[in-house]
């Protein structure tokens, strides 16, 4: 079992930056791919970025070039550096264990952290 706690969200102006963190419990973190997902009101939850245990990454077209996903296996922490934020990035952001083959989440969700970008 793994528990995930997201943090780092907040209110930021368009063009600004935020760095999200996801603290994980359990040894499974270091050997599993992880992903950042987001869900805006009225929209489906979508994968924004994913990273394998070895550091290979995937980005949705909507965030490519602006977001950077990284992980620190020693600290069991996942990060999402978000630059050049846009109002359309406004969403609740969650981290989750991720199947790289299908880019789908599994396991429990954390509470999420809210990101709000003003225009």
Secondary structure, DSSP 8 states (H G I E B T S, - for coil): --EEEEE--EEEETT--EEEEEEEESGGGGGS-EEEEEE-TTS--EEEEEE-TT--EEE-TTTTTTEEEEEETTTTEEEEEE-S--GGG-EEEEEEEEETTTTEEES-----EEEEEE-
